[in-house]
Amino acid sequence: MDANPSPPEAPPSNRPKRDPRRQRKPQFSRFEAVGDRSKAIAGRIFEFLAWAGPQTKRQIERRLHSCRYPEWKDAWEHLLWEGAISVEDGQVKIMDAFADERRRLPHPYAKVPEPKKKRRKRPQSEWFRNVYRRSEEEGKAISDILEEDRLNQPE
């Protein structure tokens, strides 16, 4: 009796084979497609280290999802070459705290503009138009005219 019987043959797959000439889709990126992407990634690494403190290279790669960015190695080498970061005893540390400004590394995340407060538009009152006209004629500030009116009011 045979101790290791051969596994049953798998049925042929109906899935079409992938064309070897077809390139793989690029990994998604949270970066805007402006400027040099390796500099944007370097800025992201630098900002993360400034926020999180010394980390191992593996921790940084995992937390920033380095596998998604083909330019990761270039950005890492750029930071090491510039002397912005160093690896000592397995820990990556920032050596030059202002390297991002001196090297003009872009901000890694899109800055969200603050919403502007909507200004209420209503027609100006007759009283306000008179006060405004008087301030223009007399060359005084509106606050000064209001103060004069308050003082001149009969009690």
SVG drawing of the C-alpha trace seen along z (x, -y; Angstrom):
<svg xmlns="http://www.w3.org/2000/svg" viewBox="-34 -117 59 119">
<polyline fill="none" stroke="black" stroke-width="0.4" points="0.0,0.0 1.3,-3.5 1.8,-5.7 1.7,-9.0 -1.1,-9.0 -0.8,-11.7 -3.2,-14.6 -6.1,-14.7 -5.7,-16.8 -7.2,-20.3 -9.7,-21.1 -8.4,-23.5 -9.2,-27.1 -11.5,-29.1 -9.8,-32.3 -7.9,-34.0 -4.1,-34.1 -2.6,-37.5 -0.8,-39.1 2.9,-39.2 3.4,-42.5 0.7,-44.2 2.1,-46.3 0.8,-46.1 -1.4,-49.0 0.5,-51.5 -0.2,-51.4 -2.6,-54.1 -1.1,-57.2 -2.4,-59.7 0.0,-62.3 -1.0,-64.9 0.7,-64.4 2.7,-67.7 6.5,-68.0 8.9,-65.3 7.2,-62.4 10.3,-61.2 10.7,-64.6 7.0,-64.4 7.7,-60.9 10.9,-62.3 8.8,-65.1 6.3,-62.5 9.1,-60.4 10.6,-63.5 7.3,-64.8 6.5,-61.3 9.8,-61.2 9.3,-64.7 5.9,-63.6 6.7,-60.1 10.3,-60.4 13.0,-57.8 11.7,-54.6 13.2,-51.5 13.3,-51.6 10.8,-48.7 8.3,-50.5 8.5,-53.6 8.0,-51.5 5.0,-49.7 3.3,-52.8 3.8,-54.8 2.9,-51.9 6.2,-52.0 5.2,-49.1 2.7,-51.4 5.3,-53.8 8.0,-52.8 9.9,-56.0 10.4,-55.0 14.0,-53.9 15.0,-57.0 13.4,-59.2 15.1,-57.3 18.5,-57.5 17.9,-61.2 17.3,-61.9 20.3,-59.8 22.6,-61.5 21.4,-65.0 22.2,-64.2 18.6,-64.9 18.3,-61.5 20.7,-58.9 20.4,-55.3 22.1,-54.5 21.7,-51.2 18.7,-50.3 16.9,-53.6 16.2,-56.2 16.6,-59.7 16.3,-63.2 19.8,-64.8 18.8,-68.2 15.5,-69.5 15.1,-72.2 16.2,-70.0 12.7,-70.0 12.7,-73.8 16.3,-74.0 15.8,-71.2 12.4,-72.6 10.7,-69.3 7.0,-69.8 4.3,-69.4 3.3,-65.7 -0.5,-66.2 -2.8,-68.5 -3.6,-71.4 -7.3,-71.7 -8.4,-75.3 -10.4,-76.6 -14.0,-77.2 -14.8,-80.9 -17.7,-82.1 -20.5,-83.2 -21.2,-86.9 -24.8,-87.8 -25.9,-90.2 -28.8,-92.4 -29.6,-95.9 -28.1,-98.7 -30.5,-100.6 -31.2,-104.3 -29.6,-105.0 -26.4,-103.3 -26.3,-105.2 -26.6,-108.5 -23.8,-107.6 -21.6,-106.4 -22.3,-109.6 -21.5,-111.8 -18.2,-109.9 -17.2,-110.5 -18.1,-114.2 -16.4,-114.9 -13.5,-112.6 -14.0,-110.8 -14.3,-107.1 -17.8,-105.6 -17.0,-104.7 -16.2,-108.4 -19.5,-109.5 -21.4,-106.9 -19.7,-108.1 -20.7,-111.7 -24.3,-110.7 -24.4,-108.7 -23.0,-111.7 -25.4,-114.2 -28.5,-112.1 -30.9,-113.7 -31.6,-111.6"/>
</svg>
